Amino acid sequence: MCERVYFAAERGLCLIPKQSALGAAVSARVFGRDFQPARAASLDGIASRARVSPSGRYGATTTFVAGHSYQDQGFSTHTALIDMQRGAVLADLETFRVTRDGKPFKAIDFNFWGVTFAPDDRRFYATLESAGKQYLVEGDVESRTARVIHEGVECPSLSPDGRRIAFKKRHDRRWRLSVLELASGRETPLAETRSVDDQVEWLDDGRILYGLQGDIWVVPADGSGKPRVYLEDALSPAVVRS
């Protein structure tokens, strides 16, 4: 069974736990509109996040390779870009050259997670953690580079209009869903006040979907309104856009 799944442009990515003599492992299976698996890549760890680029060209996976939660002290993640045509790992984000304030930024404790792709496919956003701080980075698949653009962002999700990032913001050992305007840097907390550990999905330019307590919930993206159940007995929301 898929523990995480995402679908775009008639290509899907499904993360399934599997047995391994070396410990926890995941099969990242690529499938088509018929839902039949076509290709698969093997990854170490426990499934956490999955995304597919708008054209279906790239996928992204995050797995825990130590610790089972973003709340665990000393947790470690592995985030990979997947060639969806070949069903093979294309790159590890830890090999990307990162800059902060225009200067090289590198540390042995880097952890990346939660990729979200821009409409042009080659650009993406993700969380980078180092020294206990979480950063939003904007990356480029082709140049294998990334730059820090904001602080305090976890599990980003880019809006359909490409202007905002929905994310979870850490407060002690809880997370508050918020939206970041990329141009201004302004953050807006959403009406969902419960702790949400999920990489949210945009239903449209005005509403956010996320998994909580075994259901999919929806809340306005401008901080107004209140959360409500969108789909019962479900998780890992993915909106297929035409």
The 8 nearest C-alpha neighbors of each residue, nearest first, counted from 0:
[[1, 15, 2, 16, 14, 13, 3, 4],
 [2, 0, 15, 14, 3, 13, 4, 16],
 [1, 3, 14, 15, 0, 46, 4, 13],
 [4, 2, 14, 1, 235, 13, 49, 48],
 [5, 3, 13, 12, 49, 1, 14, 235],
 [4, 6, 12, 237, 50, 11, 49, 51],
 [5, 7, 11, 10, 51, 12, 239, 237],
 [8, 6, 10, 9, 55, 53, 239, 51],
 [7, 9, 55, 54, 10, 53, 6, 239],
 [10, 8, 32, 7, 31, 11, 6, 55],
 [11, 9, 31, 7, 8, 55, 6, 30],
 [10, 12, 6, 30, 5, 29, 31, 7],
 [11, 13, 29, 5, 4, 28, 6, 30],
 [12, 14, 4, 28, 1, 27, 3, 15],
 [15, 13, 27, 3, 1, 2, 26, 46],
 [14, 16, 1, 26, 25, 2, 0, 13],
 [17, 15, 25, 24, 26, 14, 45, 46],
 [16, 18, 25, 24, 15, 19, 26, 23],
 [17, 19, 24, 23, 20, 16, 22, 25],
 [20, 18, 21, 22, 24, 23, 17, 43],
 [19, 21, 22, 18, 23, 24, 17, 43],
 [22, 20, 19, 23, 24, 43, 18, 44],
 [23, 21, 19, 20, 24, 18, 44, 43],
 [22, 24, 44, 45, 19, 43, 18, 21],
 [25, 23, 43, 44, 17, 42, 16, 19],
 [26, 24, 16, 42, 15, 17, 41, 43],
 [25, 27, 41, 15, 14, 40, 28, 42],
 [28, 26, 14, 40, 39, 13, 41, 25],
 [29, 27, 39, 13, 12, 38, 26, 36],
 [28, 30, 12, 38, 11, 36, 37, 39],
 [31, 29, 36, 11, 37, 35, 34, 10],
 [30, 32, 10, 34, 33, 9, 11, 35],
 [31, 33, 9, 34, 10, 30, 11, 35],
 [32, 34, 31, 35, 30, 36, 9, 10],
 [35, 33, 31, 32, 30, 36, 11, 10],
 [34, 36, 30, 33, 31, 37, 32, 29],
 [37, 35, 30, 29, 38, 28, 34, 31],
 [36, 38, 30, 29, 35, 39, 28, 31],
 [39, 37, 86, 29, 28, 36, 85, 40],
 [40, 38, 28, 86, 27, 29, 26, 41],
 [39, 41, 27, 87, 86, 26, 28, 42],
 [40, 42, 26, 25, 27, 39, 43, 24],
 [43, 41, 25, 24, 26, 40, 44, 27],
 [44, 42, 24, 25, 23, 64, 41, 45],
 [43, 45, 64, 24, 23, 63, 62, 25],
 [44, 46, 63, 62, 23, 24, 47, 25],
 [47, 45, 62, 14, 25, 48, 61, 44],
 [46, 48, 62, 61, 45, 63, 3, 49],
 [49, 47, 61, 60, 113, 3, 46, 62],
 [50, 48, 60, 59, 3, 4, 5, 61],
 [49, 51, 59, 5, 58, 115, 60, 114],
 [52, 50, 58, 57, 55, 7, 6, 5],
 [51, 53, 55, 116, 57, 54, 120, 58],
 [54, 52, 55, 7, 118, 8, 120, 51],
 [55, 53, 8, 56, 52, 7, 120, 57],
 [56, 54, 8, 52, 7, 10, 53, 57],
 [55, 57, 54, 83, 52, 82, 84, 58],
 [58, 56, 82, 52, 83, 81, 55, 51],
 [57, 59, 51, 81, 50, 80, 52, 83],
 [58, 60, 80, 50, 49, 79, 81, 114],
 [61, 59, 49, 79, 78, 48, 62, 80],
 [60, 62, 78, 48, 47, 77, 112, 49],
 [63, 61, 46, 45, 47, 44, 77, 76],
 [62, 64, 76, 45, 44, 65, 75, 67],
 [63, 65, 44, 76, 75, 62, 43, 45],
 [66, 64, 75, 74, 63, 67, 76, 44],
 [65, 67, 74, 68, 71, 63, 75, 64],
 [68, 66, 63, 65, 71, 69, 74, 45],
 [67, 69, 70, 71, 66, 74, 63, 72],
 [68, 70, 71, 74, 67, 66, 72, 196],
 [69, 71, 68, 72, 172, 74, 67, 173],
 [72, 70, 68, 69, 74, 66, 73, 67],
 [71, 73, 74, 70, 66, 69, 68, 75],
 [72, 74, 71, 75, 66, 65, 70, 69],
 [75, 73, 66, 65, 71, 72, 69, 76],
 [74, 76, 65, 64, 63, 110, 73, 66],
 [77, 75, 63, 64, 62, 110, 78, 111],
 [76, 78, 62, 61, 63, 79, 64, 111],
 [79, 77, 61, 60, 112, 92, 111, 91],
 [80, 78, 91, 60, 59, 90, 92, 81],
 [79, 81, 59, 90, 89, 58, 88, 91],
 [82, 80, 88, 58, 89, 57, 87, 59],
 [83, 81, 57, 87, 84, 86, 89, 85],
 [82, 84, 86, 57, 85, 56, 81, 58],
 [83, 85, 82, 86, 56, 87, 57, 38],
 [86, 84, 87, 83, 82, 38, 81, 39],
 [85, 87, 83, 38, 39, 82, 84, 40],
 [86, 88, 40, 85, 82, 81, 89, 39],
 [89, 87, 81, 90, 80, 82, 79, 40],
 [88, 90, 81, 80, 82, 87, 79, 91],
 [91, 89, 80, 79, 88, 92, 81, 94],
 [90, 92, 79, 93, 94, 78, 80, 89],
 [93, 91, 94, 95, 78, 79, 90, 111],
 [92, 94, 91, 95, 109, 111, 110, 78],
 [93, 95, 92, 91, 96, 90, 143, 144],
 [96, 94, 143, 144, 92, 93, 97, 145],
 [97, 95, 144, 145, 143, 94, 98, 103],
 [96, 98, 145, 146, 104, 144, 103, 95],
 [99, 97, 103, 146, 104, 102, 101, 147],
 [100, 98, 147, 101, 102, 104, 146, 103],
 [101, 99, 102, 98, 147, 146, 148, 103],
 [100, 102, 99, 98, 103, 146, 104, 147],
 [103, 101, 98, 99, 100, 104, 97, 146],
 [104, 102, 98, 97, 99, 105, 101, 96],
 [105, 103, 98, 97, 99, 102, 106, 96],
 [104, 106, 103, 97, 107, 109, 96, 98],
 [107, 105, 108, 109, 104, 129, 130, 110],
 [106, 108, 109, 105, 129, 110, 130, 93],
 [107, 109, 106, 129, 110, 130, 128, 75],
 [110, 108, 129, 107, 128, 106, 127, 111],
 [109, 111, 128, 127, 76, 75, 108, 129],
 [112, 110, 127, 126, 78, 128, 76, 109],
 [113, 111, 126, 61, 78, 125, 114, 154],
 [112, 114, 154, 125, 126, 48, 155, 115],
 [115, 113, 125, 124, 112, 59, 123, 116],
 [116, 114, 124, 156, 123, 157, 125, 155],
 [117, 115, 123, 52, 120, 122, 124, 114],
 [116, 118, 122, 123, 119, 120, 161, 115],
 [119, 117, 120, 53, 116, 52, 161, 122],
 [118, 120, 117, 121, 122, 53, 116, 54],
 [121, 119, 118, 117, 122, 52, 116, 53],
 [120, 122, 140, 139, 119, 141, 123, 117],
 [123, 121, 139, 117, 138, 120, 116, 140],
 [122, 124, 116, 138, 117, 115, 137, 139],
 [123, 125, 137, 115, 136, 114, 138, 116],
 [126, 124, 114, 113, 136, 135, 112, 155],
 [125, 127, 135, 112, 153, 111, 134, 113],
 [128, 126, 111, 134, 110, 133, 135, 125],
 [129, 127, 133, 110, 132, 109, 134, 131],
 [128, 130, 109, 131, 132, 108, 127, 133],
 [131, 129, 132, 128, 108, 109, 133, 106],
 [130, 132, 129, 128, 133, 108, 72, 73],
 [133, 131, 128, 129, 130, 134, 151, 150],
 [134, 132, 128, 151, 127, 150, 152, 126],
 [135, 133, 150, 127, 126, 151, 152, 149],
 [136, 134, 126, 149, 152, 148, 147, 125],
 [137, 135, 147, 146, 125, 124, 148, 145],
 [136, 138, 124, 145, 146, 123, 147, 125],
 [139, 137, 145, 123, 122, 144, 124, 136],
 [138, 140, 122, 144, 121, 141, 142, 143],
 [141, 139, 121, 143, 142, 122, 138, 144],
 [140, 142, 143, 139, 121, 144, 122, 138],
 [141, 143, 144, 139, 140, 95, 138, 145],
 [144, 142, 95, 140, 141, 139, 96, 145],
 [145, 143, 96, 95, 142, 139, 138, 97],
 [146, 144, 138, 97, 137, 136, 96, 139],
 [147, 145, 98, 136, 97, 137, 99, 148],
 [146, 148, 136, 99, 135, 149, 98, 134],
 [147, 149, 136, 135, 146, 137, 150, 134],
 [150, 148, 135, 134, 147, 151, 152, 136],
 [151, 149, 134, 152, 135, 133, 148, 132],
 [150, 152, 133, 134, 168, 153, 149, 132],
 [153, 151, 135, 134, 168, 150, 133, 166],
 [154, 152, 167, 126, 166, 155, 168, 133],
 [153, 155, 113, 198, 166, 126, 167, 156],
 [156, 154, 166, 165, 153, 164, 125, 113],
 [155, 157, 165, 164, 115, 199, 166, 200],
 [156, 158, 164, 163, 161, 115, 165, 155],
 [157, 159, 161, 163, 160, 164, 201, 204],
 [160, 158, 161, 204, 157, 203, 201, 162],
 [159, 161, 158, 162, 204, 163, 157, 203],
 [162, 160, 158, 159, 163, 157, 117, 118],
 [163, 161, 160, 181, 180, 158, 164, 182],
 [164, 162, 180, 158, 179, 181, 157, 161],
 [163, 165, 157, 179, 156, 178, 155, 158],
 [166, 164, 178, 156, 155, 177, 179, 157],
 [167, 165, 155, 154, 177, 153, 176, 152],
 [166, 168, 176, 153, 175, 174, 177, 154],
 [169, 167, 175, 174, 152, 151, 176, 153],
 [168, 170, 174, 173, 171, 175, 167, 172],
 [169, 171, 173, 174, 172, 168, 175, 194],
 [170, 172, 173, 169, 174, 70, 168, 175],
 [173, 171, 170, 70, 169, 174, 194, 69],
 [174, 172, 194, 170, 171, 169, 175, 195],
 [173, 175, 169, 194, 168, 167, 195, 170],
 [176, 174, 168, 167, 194, 192, 177, 169],
 [175, 177, 167, 189, 166, 188, 168, 174],
 [178, 176, 188, 189, 187, 166, 165, 167],
 [177, 179, 165, 187, 164, 186, 166, 188],
 [180, 178, 186, 164, 163, 185, 181, 184],
 [181, 179, 163, 184, 185, 182, 183, 162],
 [180, 182, 184, 163, 183, 162, 179, 164],
 [181, 183, 180, 184, 162, 185, 163, 179],
 [184, 182, 185, 180, 181, 179, 186, 163],
 [183, 185, 180, 181, 182, 179, 186, 149],
 [184, 186, 180, 183, 179, 187, 181, 178],
 [187, 185, 179, 178, 184, 180, 177, 188],
 [186, 188, 178, 177, 222, 189, 179, 185],
 [189, 187, 177, 222, 176, 178, 186, 190],
 [190, 188, 222, 177, 191, 176, 187, 220],
 [189, 191, 222, 225, 192, 223, 224, 226],
 [190, 192, 189, 193, 226, 176, 225, 218],
 [193, 191, 190, 175, 194, 189, 176, 195],
 [194, 192, 191, 195, 175, 174, 173, 176],
 [193, 195, 174, 173, 175, 192, 196, 176],
 [196, 194, 174, 197, 193, 211, 175, 176],
 [197, 195, 194, 174, 198, 167, 211, 210],
 [198, 196, 199, 195, 210, 209, 154, 167],
 [197, 199, 154, 155, 113, 200, 156, 166],
 [198, 200, 209, 197, 208, 156, 207, 201],
 [199, 201, 208, 207, 202, 209, 156, 236],
 [202, 200, 207, 203, 208, 206, 158, 204],
 [201, 203, 206, 207, 208, 238, 200, 204],
 [204, 202, 201, 205, 206, 159, 207, 158],
 [205, 203, 159, 206, 158, 160, 201, 202],
 [204, 206, 220, 203, 219, 207, 221, 202],
 [207, 205, 219, 220, 202, 203, 218, 201],
 [206, 208, 201, 218, 217, 202, 200, 220],
 [209, 207, 217, 200, 216, 199, 201, 202],
 [210, 208, 199, 216, 215, 200, 197, 211],
 [209, 211, 215, 234, 214, 216, 235, 197],
 [212, 210, 213, 214, 215, 209, 195, 216],
 [213, 211, 214, 210, 215, 232, 234, 216],
 [212, 214, 232, 211, 233, 234, 210, 215],
 [213, 215, 231, 232, 233, 211, 212, 210],
 [216, 214, 210, 230, 229, 209, 233, 234],
 [215, 217, 228, 229, 209, 227, 208, 210],
 [216, 218, 208, 207, 226, 227, 229, 228],
 [217, 219, 226, 207, 206, 225, 220, 227],
 [220, 218, 206, 221, 205, 223, 207, 222],
 [219, 221, 206, 205, 222, 207, 218, 189],
 [222, 220, 223, 219, 189, 187, 205, 178],
 [223, 221, 189, 190, 220, 188, 219, 187],
 [222, 224, 221, 219, 190, 225, 189, 220],
 [225, 223, 219, 190, 222, 226, 218, 221],
 [224, 226, 190, 218, 227, 223, 191, 219],
 [227, 225, 218, 217, 191, 216, 190, 228],
 [228, 226, 216, 217, 229, 225, 218, 215],
 [227, 229, 216, 230, 215, 217, 214, 231],
 [228, 230, 216, 215, 217, 227, 231, 214],
 [231, 229, 215, 228, 214, 233, 232, 216],
 [230, 232, 214, 233, 215, 228, 229, 213],
 [233, 231, 214, 213, 230, 234, 215, 212],
 [234, 232, 214, 231, 215, 213, 230, 235],
 [233, 235, 210, 236, 215, 214, 213, 232],
 [234, 236, 3, 210, 4, 237, 233, 209],
 [237, 235, 234, 200, 209, 238, 208, 215],
 [238, 236, 5, 239, 200, 6, 235, 4],
 [237, 239, 240, 202, 236, 200, 201, 6],
 [240, 238, 7, 237, 6, 241, 8, 5],
 [241, 239, 238, 7, 8, 53, 6, 159],
 [240, 239, 8, 7, 238, 53, 9, 54]]
